[in-house]
Amino acid sequence: MPDGTPDSVRGIREFVFGTGGKGLRPFGAPKPNSEVRDFTAFGVLRLTLKANGYDWQFIPEEGKSFADSGSGACH
């Protein structure tokens, strides 16, 4: 929704992912509806797109332990 209220029926999930080049540093205050935040590891985000959904997996740099993964359905 334009006011930041989540809409589980018609809303979309947004991935904001930036771990390249600049040094890691803490975040400011979280934005409404933020699900996961981390500043301890560089890595890559693997997105697997399917006909009716998607999967994601954060793969951290070697030696780091932060991980996140999940899936969602398209509507």
C-alpha positions, 0 to 999 in steps of 0.5 A: 500500500502507498502508506507502507501497510503490507498487502498480503493479497495484492502487494509485492515483496521487494529485495534491497540487496547491496553488498558490493564494494563498500565496507560493511556498516550498521543500519539506521532505524528499520523501515516499516515492514522490514523482514531481515537485515544484516551487516556482518557479511558480504555475499550473493543473493540467489533468486530462482524464478518459477512459473507461480513463485520464487525462492531466494537464498543469501549465500555469505562469503566464506567464513561468515554465518549469516544466512537467509532463505525462503520462498513466495507465491506470485499472485 
